[in-house]
Amino acid sequence: MLERLSAYLSKELDIPAESITRDTTFESLHLDSLDTVEMLMDLEEELGVDLEMEEKMSTIGELVDFIESKLD
């Protein structure tokens, strides 16, 4: 899932995918809450799963773990 999310962010933000790690913060990517909501909506459509977040996440790794828990 990290690779998939990195590829998505790389395309959307025009940055190298390999620069995105589990420890990368949304803040360091300059993603605001609207950007995050749009990303989640795109991922929901692509993965066919509901990704409504109940708590704020700050790193890519936290989001990866959250998505993987929804896919189980």
N, C-alpha and C positions, 0 to 999 in steps of 0.2 A: 504494500500500500504506500510506503514511503516513496518508492520510485514513481508510482502513478501520480501522487500528489506533487512530487518535485517536478515532473514533466508538465503537469497542469500549470503550476506556478511559473515555471520557466517560460512557458508560452504566453501566459497572461501578463507577466511582468517584464518580459524580455531580459531575463537573466539566465546564467548558466545553471542547469539543473543540478550539476555536481556541487554548486555552492550552497545548496539547501540540505541541511542535516536535521536530525531529530531535535537538536538543540536550537535550531534557528527560531527566533521569535517572530511573531506577526508584526511586532513593532519595528524590528530591524528590516522587515520587508516593506514597511510603510503601508501596511494594510489596515484600513479602518474598519469599523463594524459593518458598514455597508458592503465593503469589498468582501468581507468574510461571509456575510449572508449570501451574496451572489455566488461565491465559490461553493458554499454548501448546497445551494439550489442546483448548481451545475452537477455536483457530485451525486446528489440524490437522484437526478435524472439518469445519469450515466450508470449508477450502481443499482438503481431500483430499490432503494432503501430510504427510510425516513431518518434524517440526521438532525432532528431538532435538539439543539443543545440546551441543557438545563443549567450549565455553569460556564463561566468564562474560561477559556483556555489561552495560554500564552505562547506555547511552543508547537512546532510542527509535530513533534513526537506525541504530545498530548492528543492532538487531533487524529493522528494515525491510530493510536490506541483506541480512541473513541469510535472511529469508523470501523475498525476491526471488531470491536465488541458488538456493533450493530449488525455485522455481517455473519456472526456466528449463529 
